Amino acid sequence: MLKKYETLKRIEEEKMVAIVRVDDAEKAEKCFDALQKGGIKVIEMTFTIPYAHTMLENLSKKYKNEITIGAGTVLDSETARIAM
């Protein structure tokens, strides 16, 4: 996991954050795969995706430091804790 400063630096360098907002986990993973193949290195996944917390964990392991992955549509402290 990257430190806060490293994450902010990477976002600034890449100048683009892709946002994945789909209706199921399988589509989300396919989106991440396509974005990664296309060279996108900063991707946010919204918490509107079913099982987003599990997806965040799995995709973080899959892509390690290749992609900086963020959580979006975090509307309360409980969801924020889950995302971290």
Rosetta blueprint (number, residue, H / E / L):
1 M L
2 L L
3 K L
4 K H
5 Y H
6 E H
7 T H
8 L H
9 K H
10 R H
11 I H
12 E H
13 E H
14 E H
15 K L
16 M L
17 V L
18 A E
19 I E
20 V E
21 R L
22 V L
23 D L
24 D L
25 A H
26 E H
27 K H
28 A H
29 E H
30 K H
31 C H
32 F H
33 D H
34 A H
35 L H
36 Q H
37 K H
38 G L
39 G L
40 I L
41 K L
42 V E
43 I E
44 E E
45 M E
46 T E
47 F L
48 T L
49 I L
50 P L
51 Y L
52 A H
53 H H
54 T H
55 M H
56 L H
57 E H
58 N H
59 L H
60 S H
61 K H
62 K H
63 Y H
64 K L
65 N L
66 E L
67 I L
68 T E
69 I E
70 G E
71 A E
72 G E
73 T L
74 V L
75 L L
76 D L
77 S H
78 E H
79 T H
80 A H
81 R H
82 I H
83 A H
84 M L
